[in-house]
Amino acid sequence: MKHLSDDEIARELEKLGQAFKPSAVQKEKLRRSIFASARPKKVFRINTLLPSFISLIVLLSVGVGLYVTIGGSDTTNVTASWDGMLLEQSSRTSPTRYVLKFYGTSLTIEDDFLGSSFMSDKVDKEAYLRGYKIKEPLLIPGTYENYTITQSDGTYKLKVDGKTGFTYNLEKKGPRILVGEDGIEYSSRVYLDTLEVITDAITPERLETATQNEHTFLIEWGLDSMDRGNHDFESHEHGQLVVSTDFDELQRGQAVYYHMPPSVIAKNSAVPEMYIGRVVGLPGETVEIKGGQVYIDGKILDTFYGKATRRGAGEEEYFKTVPSNVIVDEQSTREYFNMNMAAVTVKENTLFILVDQWWRGYDSREYGPLPIGEVEGIITGTAE
């Protein structure tokens, strides 16, 4: 028997182990079987989603609640305040002359224009309607019970219950002006808001004769910017005007004689250097015009000079008394009566000036607040 050395025995054992050594492929399979994590199949269980569904429902409920609480907080039921309200159609854009009467729990809609004219076979309705912008007004004449009026900001929602029920939205365009969702304009005889008012029981609407002294001088005035229907302030009708320089603090309502700002004269050289206007806004106040009405610090200026007029007549009176053939452009005239002006703050030592006949003169709407130092005097009346 051959004896093997230690080295020889080691070599023989290595050869014997080669037969049992795994290949590279076998090693990779073994590694995957040991270290790869077992992934269970996904199983849909409704109970796992219940918490998510519940959370979503809660969030939606909170959102709706917030919308109703916050978004709807400005909606107010004003039905009671409309009892006795009368709305009359003022626009001429539709073949109707609606009158809406609110009494107690009933609403009556009358059409004072059409009457029974379209009941006649002789009337060509299609040809008749061709000249109107609004061919099919939404309201139907009749008497309706159980109405409600809700207000949200400047919108009033009229809702009538029952089989003949309907809703109709009215947008506020001025203190007494509303426009329906079909574009028809209405006017009311009373203010729609219960805003605070500023009155002036001191300033006379017409000039009276005034005495003269060492603090007065006389001027001639020929423009109609202050005409309230009687050629007011015009010297050819009432004589010279008395201007007083004796004043410490100017008051609202006073007519003043002042230097016209150069910026106006630069645009129109025909404008005189000395001009007449009325003090409307005082230092520190905010003046705004909405729907032809002047507001001072958000309060209605309820005076004869606090709204748009033409020779002293308001919109309703003007269209009732002036012949239609004299009115050149009805639409632009109505726009004048319902003009708007953004709020203007009257700074210290300045005044907001308006002429009485807004469409015939220059004032602070054109040049802004006037420095008090530009005022030469107060018009106290006509010379004796």
C-alpha positions as CSV (number, residue, x, y, z in Angstrom):
1,M,0.0,0.0,0.0
2,K,1.3,3.4,-1.0
3,H,1.6,5.9,1.8
4,L,0.5,9.4,0.8
5,S,2.0,12.6,2.2
6,D,-0.2,15.3,3.7
7,D,0.1,17.4,0.5
8,E,-1.1,14.5,-1.6
9,I,-4.0,13.8,0.6
10,A,-5.1,17.5,0.4
11,R,-4.9,17.4,-3.4
12,E,-7.0,14.2,-3.6
13,L,-9.7,15.6,-1.3
14,E,-9.9,18.8,-3.4
15,K,-10.5,16.6,-6.5
16,L,-13.2,14.7,-4.7
17,G,-15.0,17.9,-3.7
18,Q,-15.1,19.3,-7.3
19,A,-17.8,16.8,-8.2
20,F,-20.1,18.2,-5.5
21,K,-19.4,21.9,-6.1
22,P,-22.6,23.8,-7.4
23,S,-22.4,25.7,-10.6
24,A,-23.0,29.5,-10.9
25,V,-26.6,28.9,-12.1
26,Q,-27.3,26.6,-9.1
27,K,-25.8,29.2,-6.7
28,E,-28.1,32.0,-8.1
29,K,-31.2,29.7,-7.7
30,L,-30.2,28.9,-4.2
31,R,-29.7,32.6,-3.3
32,R,-33.1,33.6,-4.6
33,S,-34.9,30.8,-2.7
34,I,-33.3,31.9,0.5
35,F,-33.3,35.7,0.4
36,A,-36.3,36.6,-1.9
37,S,-39.2,37.7,0.4
38,A,-42.5,36.0,-0.1
39,R,-45.1,38.6,-1.4
40,P,-48.7,37.7,-0.7
41,K,-51.3,38.3,-3.3
42,K,-53.3,41.5,-2.9
43,V,-56.8,40.9,-1.7
44,F,-59.4,43.7,-1.8
45,R,-61.2,44.1,1.5
46,I,-63.9,46.8,1.7
47,N,-63.3,47.2,5.4
48,T,-59.8,48.5,4.7
49,L,-61.3,51.5,2.8
50,L,-64.0,52.4,5.3
51,P,-61.9,54.8,7.3
52,S,-61.0,56.7,4.1
53,F,-64.7,56.9,3.0
54,I,-65.7,58.1,6.4
55,S,-63.0,60.8,6.4
56,L,-64.1,62.0,2.9
57,I,-67.7,62.2,3.9
58,V,-66.8,64.2,7.0
59,L,-64.7,66.6,5.0
60,L,-67.5,67.1,2.4
61,S,-70.0,67.8,5.2
62,V,-67.7,70.3,6.8
63,G,-67.1,72.0,3.5
64,V,-70.8,72.3,2.7
65,G,-71.5,73.6,6.2
66,L,-68.9,76.3,5.8
67,Y,-70.2,77.3,2.4
68,V,-73.7,77.7,3.8
69,T,-72.5,79.5,6.9
70,I,-70.0,81.8,5.3
71,G,-71.1,82.0,1.7
72,G,-74.7,82.3,2.5
73,S,-74.4,84.6,5.4
74,D,-74.9,87.7,3.2
75,T,-78.4,86.5,2.1
76,T,-81.1,88.3,4.0
77,N,-84.9,87.9,3.9
78,V,-86.2,91.4,3.2
79,T,-89.8,90.5,2.3
80,A,-91.3,92.6,5.1
81,S,-89.6,95.7,3.9
82,W,-91.1,95.3,0.4
83,D,-94.7,95.5,1.7
84,G,-96.2,98.5,-0.2
85,M,-93.3,98.7,-2.7
86,L,-94.1,99.8,-6.2
87,L,-91.7,99.2,-9.1
88,E,-92.3,100.8,-12.4
89,Q,-90.6,99.9,-15.6
90,S,-88.4,102.8,-16.7
91,S,-86.6,101.3,-19.7
92,R,-88.0,101.3,-23.2
93,T,-86.1,98.2,-24.4
94,S,-89.1,95.9,-24.4
95,P,-92.8,96.1,-25.5
96,T,-94.0,96.3,-21.9
97,R,-94.6,98.9,-19.3
98,Y,-94.6,96.7,-16.2
99,V,-95.8,97.9,-12.8
100,L,-95.0,95.5,-9.9
101,K,-97.1,96.1,-6.7
102,F,-96.3,94.4,-3.5
103,Y,-99.1,94.3,-0.9
104,G,-99.2,92.0,2.1
105,T,-98.5,88.5,0.8
106,S,-99.6,89.2,-2.8
107,L,-97.7,90.5,-5.8
108,T,-99.5,92.0,-8.7
109,I,-97.8,92.4,-12.1
110,E,-99.5,94.8,-14.5
111,D,-98.6,95.6,-18.1
112,D,-99.9,99.1,-18.6
113,F,-98.6,99.3,-22.2
114,L,-99.8,96.3,-24.1
115,G,-103.3,95.9,-22.8
116,S,-105.2,94.0,-25.4
117,S,-103.5,95.4,-28.5
118,F,-102.0,92.0,-29.5
119,M,-105.4,90.4,-29.3
120,S,-106.3,92.1,-32.5
121,D,-105.6,90.3,-35.8
122,K,-104.7,93.6,-37.3
123,V,-101.5,93.9,-35.3
124,D,-98.3,92.4,-36.8
125,K,-96.7,91.3,-33.6
126,E,-93.4,90.2,-35.2
127,A,-93.0,93.6,-37.0
128,Y,-93.9,95.4,-33.8
129,L,-91.3,93.7,-31.7
130,R,-88.5,94.2,-34.2
131,G,-87.6,97.5,-32.8
132,Y,-87.1,96.3,-29.2
133,K,-83.9,94.8,-27.7
134,I,-85.9,92.5,-25.3
135,K,-88.4,90.6,-27.4
136,E,-89.6,88.1,-24.7
137,P,-89.8,89.6,-21.2
138,L,-89.8,86.9,-18.4
139,L,-92.6,88.2,-16.2
140,I,-96.2,87.4,-16.9
141,P,-99.0,89.8,-15.7
142,G,-101.2,88.5,-13.0
143,T,-101.6,88.3,-9.2
144,Y,-99.4,85.9,-7.3
145,E,-99.6,84.9,-3.6
146,N,-96.9,84.0,-1.1
147,Y,-93.8,85.7,-2.5
148,T,-90.5,86.2,-0.8
149,I,-87.6,88.6,-1.4
150,T,-84.1,87.8,-0.4
151,Q,-81.1,90.1,-0.8
152,S,-77.5,89.1,-1.3
153,D,-75.2,92.1,-1.7
154,G,-76.8,94.1,-4.6
155,T,-79.0,91.3,-5.9
156,Y,-82.7,90.8,-4.9
157,K,-84.3,87.4,-5.6
158,L,-88.0,87.4,-6.0
159,K,-89.5,84.0,-5.5
160,V,-93.2,83.1,-5.9
161,D,-94.4,79.7,-4.6
162,G,-97.3,77.6,-5.9
163,K,-98.2,76.1,-9.3
164,T,-97.6,79.4,-11.1
165,G,-94.4,80.0,-9.1
166,F,-91.3,81.5,-10.5
167,T,-88.0,83.2,-9.5
168,Y,-86.8,86.5,-10.9
169,N,-83.5,88.3,-10.0
170,L,-83.2,92.1,-9.8
171,E,-79.8,93.7,-9.7
172,K,-79.5,97.0,-7.9
173,K,-78.0,99.8,-10.1
174,G,-78.8,102.8,-7.9
175,P,-80.6,103.9,-4.8
176,R,-84.0,103.5,-6.6
177,I,-83.0,101.6,-9.8
178,L,-83.2,97.9,-10.4
179,V,-82.5,95.8,-13.5
180,G,-84.2,92.5,-14.0
181,E,-82.4,89.4,-15.2
182,D,-84.0,89.9,-18.7
183,G,-82.5,93.4,-18.9
184,I,-85.6,95.4,-18.1
185,E,-85.0,98.4,-15.8
186,Y,-87.3,99.4,-13.0
187,S,-87.4,102.4,-10.7
188,S,-88.9,102.6,-7.2
189,R,-90.4,105.7,-5.5
190,V,-88.6,105.0,-2.3
191,Y,-85.0,104.2,-1.5
192,L,-84.3,100.5,-1.4
193,D,-81.7,100.8,1.4
194,T,-82.2,102.1,4.8
195,L,-78.9,104.0,4.6
196,E,-78.1,107.0,6.7
197,V,-78.8,110.3,5.0
198,I,-77.2,113.8,5.1
199,T,-79.6,116.6,4.6
200,D,-79.2,120.3,4.1
201,A,-82.1,122.5,5.4
202,I,-80.1,125.7,5.1
203,T,-79.1,126.1,1.4
204,P,-81.9,127.7,-0.6
205,E,-82.7,126.1,-4.0
206,R,-83.1,129.5,-5.6
207,L,-81.0,132.6,-5.3
208,E,-82.5,135.5,-3.4
209,T,-81.4,139.1,-3.5
210,A,-78.4,139.9,-1.3
211,T,-77.1,143.1,0.3
212,Q,-73.7,144.6,-0.6
213,N,-71.0,145.8,1.7
214,E,-67.2,146.4,1.8
215,H,-66.6,142.6,1.6
216,T,-68.6,142.0,-1.6
217,F,-68.2,142.6,-5.3
218,L,-70.5,142.0,-8.4
219,I,-69.9,139.7,-11.3
220,E,-71.7,138.8,-14.6
221,W,-72.5,135.2,-15.3
222,G,-73.8,133.8,-18.5
223,L,-73.4,130.0,-18.4
224,D,-76.2,127.5,-17.7
225,S,-74.1,125.1,-15.6
226,M,-76.1,126.1,-12.5
227,D,-79.5,126.3,-14.2
228,R,-82.2,124.6,-12.2
229,G,-85.0,125.4,-14.7
230,N,-85.2,129.2,-14.0
231,H,-81.9,130.3,-15.7
232,D,-80.5,130.3,-12.1
233,F,-77.3,132.4,-11.7
234,E,-77.6,133.8,-15.2
235,S,-77.2,137.6,-15.2
236,H,-79.2,138.2,-18.3
237,E,-82.3,136.9,-16.4
238,H,-81.7,137.9,-12.8
239,G,-79.0,140.6,-12.8
240,Q,-75.5,140.6,-11.4
241,L,-74.4,138.1,-8.7
242,V,-73.1,139.2,-5.3
243,V,-69.8,137.6,-4.3
244,S,-68.7,137.8,-0.6
245,T,-65.1,137.5,0.5
246,D,-66.1,137.5,4.1
247,F,-65.9,133.8,5.1
248,D,-63.9,131.8,7.5
249,E,-64.9,128.2,6.9
250,L,-66.8,127.0,3.8
251,Q,-69.9,125.0,4.2
252,R,-71.6,122.2,2.2
253,G,-74.2,123.7,-0.2
254,Q,-72.5,127.1,-0.7
255,A,-72.0,128.2,-4.3
256,V,-68.4,129.5,-4.7
257,Y,-66.6,131.7,-7.2
258,Y,-63.2,130.2,-7.9
259,H,-60.2,129.9,-10.2
260,M,-60.7,127.1,-12.7
261,P,-57.6,124.7,-12.7
262,P,-55.4,125.4,-15.7
263,S,-55.6,121.7,-16.7
264,V,-59.2,122.2,-17.7
265,I,-58.6,125.4,-19.7
266,A,-55.7,123.7,-21.5
267,K,-58.2,121.1,-22.8
268,N,-60.9,123.7,-23.6
269,S,-59.8,127.3,-24.1
270,A,-63.5,128.4,-24.1
271,V,-63.8,127.6,-20.3
272,P,-63.5,130.9,-18.3
273,E,-60.7,131.3,-15.8
274,M,-63.2,132.2,-13.1
275,Y,-66.0,129.7,-12.5
276,I,-69.0,128.9,-10.2
277,G,-69.7,125.6,-8.5
278,R,-71.3,124.2,-5.3
279,V,-69.4,122.8,-2.3
280,V,-70.5,119.1,-2.0
281,G,-67.6,117.3,-0.3
282,L,-65.6,118.7,2.7
283,P,-62.0,117.9,3.8
284,G,-61.7,114.4,5.1
285,E,-64.9,113.1,3.5
286,T,-65.3,110.5,0.7
287,V,-67.5,111.4,-2.2
288,E,-69.1,108.8,-4.5
289,I,-71.8,108.9,-7.1
290,K,-73.9,105.7,-7.6
291,G,-76.9,105.6,-9.9
292,G,-76.9,109.4,-10.2
293,Q,-77.0,109.8,-6.4
294,V,-74.2,111.5,-4.4
295,Y,-73.0,109.6,-1.3
296,I,-70.9,111.2,1.4
297,D,-68.9,108.6,3.5
298,G,-71.5,106.0,2.4
299,K,-74.4,108.2,3.4
300,I,-77.0,109.5,0.9
301,L,-76.8,113.2,0.3
302,D,-80.5,113.9,0.3
303,T,-80.6,117.4,-1.1
304,F,-81.6,119.1,-4.3
305,Y,-78.0,119.2,-5.4
306,G,-77.3,115.6,-4.4
307,K,-78.5,113.9,-7.5
308,A,-78.3,114.1,-11.3
309,T,-80.9,116.6,-12.7
310,R,-81.5,118.4,-16.0
311,R,-82.6,121.9,-15.3
312,G,-83.8,120.9,-11.8
313,A,-85.8,117.8,-12.9
314,G,-85.0,114.3,-11.9
315,E,-85.3,111.3,-14.3
316,E,-88.9,110.5,-13.7
317,E,-90.1,114.1,-13.8
318,Y,-87.9,114.8,-16.9
319,F,-89.4,112.1,-19.0
320,K,-92.9,112.9,-17.9
321,T,-92.7,116.6,-18.7
322,V,-90.3,116.8,-21.7
323,P,-91.9,115.9,-25.1
324,S,-90.4,112.7,-26.6
325,N,-89.5,114.5,-29.9
326,V,-87.3,116.9,-27.9
327,I,-85.2,114.1,-26.4
328,V,-82.4,113.4,-28.9
329,D,-81.0,110.2,-27.3
330,E,-83.1,108.6,-24.6
331,Q,-80.5,105.9,-23.8
332,S,-77.7,108.4,-23.2
333,T,-80.0,110.7,-21.2
334,R,-81.0,107.8,-18.9
335,E,-77.4,106.9,-18.5
336,Y,-76.7,110.5,-17.4
337,F,-79.4,110.3,-14.7
338,N,-77.9,107.1,-13.5
339,M,-74.2,107.9,-13.8
340,N,-71.5,106.5,-11.5
341,M,-68.3,108.0,-10.2
342,A,-65.7,106.1,-8.2
343,A,-65.1,107.2,-4.6
344,V,-62.9,110.2,-4.2
345,T,-61.3,111.2,-0.9
346,V,-61.2,114.9,-0.2
347,K,-57.9,115.8,1.2
348,E,-57.1,118.5,3.8
349,N,-57.5,122.1,2.5
350,T,-59.5,120.9,-0.5
351,L,-63.2,120.8,-1.5
352,F,-65.2,118.6,-3.8
353,I,-67.2,120.9,-6.2
354,L,-70.2,120.0,-8.4
355,V,-72.2,122.2,-10.7
356,D,-76.0,121.9,-10.3
357,Q,-76.5,120.8,-13.9
358,W,-73.8,118.1,-14.2
359,W,-74.0,117.7,-18.0
360,R,-73.4,121.4,-18.7
361,G,-70.3,122.3,-16.7
362,Y,-66.9,121.4,-15.3
363,D,-66.3,120.4,-11.7
364,S,-64.4,118.0,-9.4
365,R,-65.4,115.1,-11.6
366,E,-63.0,116.5,-14.1
367,Y,-60.2,118.0,-12.1
368,G,-60.6,116.4,-8.7
369,P,-60.8,118.2,-5.3
370,L,-60.2,121.9,-5.5
371,P,-57.7,123.7,-3.2
372,I,-59.5,126.0,-0.9
373,G,-57.1,128.7,-1.7
374,E,-58.5,128.9,-5.2
375,V,-61.9,130.2,-3.9
376,E,-62.3,133.9,-4.3
377,G,-65.7,134.2,-2.6
378,I,-69.2,132.9,-1.9
379,I,-72.2,133.6,-4.1
380,T,-74.7,135.2,-1.6
381,G,-77.5,136.1,-4.1
382,T,-78.4,138.6,-6.8
383,A,-77.8,142.3,-6.6
384,E,-80.8,144.4,-5.3
